[in-house]
Amino acid sequence: MAGTDTQTVTTAQAAICSRGVTRDFKAGQQTITVLHGIDVDIRAGELTYLVGESGSGRRR
């Protein structure tokens, strides 16, 4: 993606730091994993969006 800063952020630099995030949904008898082991670092002052369809679990 053009303009994306690919510099690595250390945990000490991150205002928000999450490691190993997972998200599962039940679909009848099945469990569907939609996120598996996601790591996120957000720096202070950085504008970040979390997008998804209505009911997709963004606010949990």
N, C-alpha and C positions, 0 to 999 in steps of 0.2 A: 504494500500500500504506500503510495507516495506521501512523503512528509512524516512518516512514522519514525519515532525515535526508538532505535533498537538497542540503546545503551542499557546494560544490565544495572538493575537497582538492587542494592544490598538491603537486607532487612532493616538496618539502622537508618537508611534513607527513606524508607517507606512510611507514609502516614497511616496507610491501611495495608496489612499484610495477611494473606490467607494462604494456607498450604493444604494440598490434598483434598480440595472441595469435591464432593460427590453429590449427585441428585438422582433419586430413583422415583419412578412412578409405577403405581399398580395399574394394570390393564387386564381386568378379569383375574385369571389365575397367574398371569405372568407379571414379573417385575422388569421394567424397562429402565436401564441406566442411561441417562442422557448427559451426565457429566461424570467423569471418572478421573480423579487425581489432578484437578486443575489448580495451578498456583497463580496467585494474583498479587501484584505489588502496585499500589497507587501512591504517587508522590504528593506531598502537600502542594496545593494550588493546581494540580492536574485535573482537567475536566474529563470525566469518564461517564459513559452511558452503559446501562444494562438494558438490553432490549429483548423483547419476546412477545409472543401472542398473549392475549388475555387468558388468564388461568394457567400460565406456564410456570408459575412458582417463583417469580422474580422477587417477591416481597418476603419470602420465608427466611 
